[in-house]
Amino acid sequence: MPADEPERFGCERCWPPSPEAAWAATRALLTDAELIDESHVHVTVRACGACAQRFISVFTETIDWADSEDPQRWTVMPLTPGEAAELTGAGSSVTEARLDTISRDRRSVCHDYPKDEPRRTFWGRGLVVGPHD
């Protein structure tokens, strides 16, 4: 692939051009593997049923003891076949430090529920493992 050509991931169904549509499309992704499953952090490898593109999905949450308005964040990013195989093979031994090393320049979709602010969906870069309890 030429250096000036962007990486291509997924299909129109799983990785559409707008962040809102990409976030909505994540609901149809199928879970391939659960890597981290704790009460306030959940990491899965998911797949498109149409094109088999693999994605990493990270959910984090912090507890708001005062108002019970727990801030939450999701980041979903496409994976290369090699990354998907390595992460799925590692299973529950995957660490947050390993997740931080996955392509920091690749486009990801972020869905954020901050406390006392409007919910927002936007394009980000790389995989964000947000703060969590």
N, C-alpha and C positions, 0 to 999 in steps of 0.2 A: 504494500500500500504506500503511495507517495506520502512524503512527510506533511504536505499541505492538505491532504485529504483526511477529514475527520473519521474516527472510528464509527462504524455502523453497528447498531445493536437492535435486535428485536424486529417487530413488524408494526404495522399501523395499529393493530389491536392491542399490543402490550406496551409499546413505547411511542405513543403519538407525540405530535410536536408541541403541545402546550403542557405546562406542568399540571394544570388542573385535570386535563384529560389523562395524563400519565398516572396521576394519583388515583383517579377513578378506576383506571385499568388494573391497578394492583389488586383490587377486590377479586378479580377473576383468576389471578395466578394460583397455581397449585403448589402446595408445600412438598418439597423434595426431602428436606432434612431440617431437623431442629438442632441448632448448634449450641445455643445458650437459652435455657428456659428457667428464668428466675422470676420472682414476683414483680420486679421493676425494670428488668431488661430481658428482651426476647429477641433472638437472632435466628433467622431461618434462611435457607436457600429455597427459592420458589421458581416455578417454571411456567412459561406461557404454553397453554394447551394447543395453540395454533402453530407456533414456529419453534417451540422447545427452547427459546432463549431462557437462560438462567439469570436470576437476580438474587442479590443479597438484600434482606430486609432487616432493619434494626429498629426496634422500639425501645425507648427509654422513658422513665417516669420518675419524678421526685415527689415525695409526699409533702403536701401542704397541711401541716398539723393545725394551723390556725383557722383556715377557711374551707378545708376539704376541696379545694380547687387544684387538683394535682396537675402540674405542668407535664405535658407529654410531647414527645417528638418521634417521628418516624423518618427514616431515610431509606430509600430504595434505589439500588444501583445495579445496572447490568454487569454480568460477569463474563469473562472469556471462558471458553470450554475448559481450559487448564485450571483457572482459578476455581471454577465450580467443582471440578473433580477433586482438587486438592482440599477444598473446604469440606465437601461432603465426606470425603475419605477420612478426614480428621475428626469429624463428628463433634462430640461434646468436649474434646480436648482443645478446641479452638479458643484462643484467648482474645480479649479486647485489644491487646498489643498487636496481635497478628492482624486483626481487622483494620487497625490503623495503617497498615502497610499496603493495603490494596489501593490501586491507582488513585492518587489524590487529585488527578487532573480530569478524571472521567466525570461526565455529567451524571448527576443524581437528582431524584425528586425528593423534596423535603416537605413534610407536613407537620406543622408546629402548632401546638395548643399552649401558648404561654399563659401564665397567670395574669389576669386583669388586662389582657390585650386581645384583639381579634385573632381568630384562627387564621393561619395563612398557609398557602401552598406555593412553592417556588422552586426554581432550578437551583441546585447547588453544585459543588464540585467535590468529588471524592465521597468517602463514607464517613458519616459523623456518628460517633458513639457519644451521645450526649450525657450530661450528668444524670445520675440515677442513685436511688437508695439501695 
